Amino acid sequence: MFECFRGGAGDVLTRAEYLADFGRVHRGDIGLLAKIERGQTFKEPGSPSWEAFASGDWAGSLRLIQDERDAVSAYFRDTARRGLAFRRIRVVEFPVSPYLQWEMNVLRLRSELGEDIRVLDARRISALERDAPLPEVVLLGRSVMYAVIYDDELKGAGARRFTDTEQIGQTTREFEALYAMGEGFAEFFEREIAPLAPPTVHHSPPADR
């Protein structure tokens, strides 16, 4: 599965180029926005909630997630008006990482407001990952898809862009197969995430000067 993403294929875009290209295509008549998220830890500077989480302020982080409710609700009202479906597969390893515990609370809000999210236990796809983990994929209708690139600090750094219609069609079918394997988000959250204690964030010691 996802063979077209192997070996560094695709047109490499910087972060700014990726965001601009994504925005341009997203504004069009695409019908489906689909994402696969595989990594268990990322950094999201610029997100107030993530920055609160990273600083150890768990209660503040959860409060800031809820502060986004109106904006997120408006986004999903717009996607519904446009007939745009938003589907996400979130692959999860156990024990759940602190980052993923935070992100699941972000996704809980998005799930409540209109995003279709399925959770996939990484153990169920071990046979698919013998050679490499699943890529971080973003599909925008039949027009374009991206493999998201992260830098050494696990920050978003751009993407590899694909526009071949056969590759996009194949990836869409592979996405749907994995999506069908996933568990409903609400059930997963209540069983695996809601009972967890606040996560402990480990900070790297300062470098020697």
QUIPE-V547028 format. One record per backbone hydrogen bond with DSSP energy under -0.5 kcal/mol. CO is the residue of the C=O (numbers start at 1). NH is the residue of the N-H. Records with the same first field share a line. If there is no record, write none. Layout:
CO = NH, NH
This chain:
2 = 5
3 = 6
5 = 8
6 = 9
10 = 12
11 = 161
13 = 159
14 = 18
15 = 19
16 = 20
17 = 21
18 = 22
19 = 23
20 = 24
21 = 25
22 = 26
23 = 27
25 = 28
28 = 30
30 = 32
31 = 85
32 = 141
33 = 87
34 = 139
35 = 89
36 = 38, 137
37 = 91
40 = 100
44 = 47
46 = 48
47 = 51
48 = 52
49 = 53
50 = 54
51 = 55
52 = 57
53 = 56
56 = 58
57 = 61
58 = 62
59 = 63
60 = 64
61 = 65
62 = 66
63 = 67
64 = 68
65 = 68
66 = 69
68 = 72
69 = 73
70 = 74
71 = 75
72 = 76
73 = 77
74 = 78
75 = 79
76 = 80
77 = 81
78 = 82
79 = 83, 84
80 = 83
83 = 85
85 = 33, 87
86 = 116
87 = 35
88 = 90, 118
89 = 37, 91
90 = 120
92 = 122
97 = 101
98 = 102
99 = 103
100 = 104
101 = 105
102 = 105, 106
103 = 107
104 = 108
105 = 109
106 = 110
107 = 111
108 = 112
109 = 113
110 = 114, 115
111 = 114
115 = 117
116 = 88
117 = 185
118 = 90
119 = 121, 183
120 = 92
121 = 124
122 = 125
123 = 126
125 = 128, 129
126 = 129
127 = 130
135 = 137
136 = 148
137 = 36
138 = 146
139 = 34, 141
140 = 143, 144
144 = 140
145 = 162
146 = 138, 148
147 = 160
149 = 157, 158
151 = 154
154 = 43
155 = 151
157 = 15
158 = 149
159 = 13
160 = 147
161 = 11
162 = 145
164 = 168
165 = 169
166 = 170
167 = 171
168 = 172
169 = 173
170 = 174
171 = 175
172 = 176
173 = 177
174 = 178
175 = 179
176 = 180
177 = 181
178 = 181, 182
179 = 182
183 = 119
184 = 188
185 = 189
186 = 190
187 = 191
188 = 192, 193
189 = 193, 194
193 = 196
199 = 201
200 = 202
201 = 203
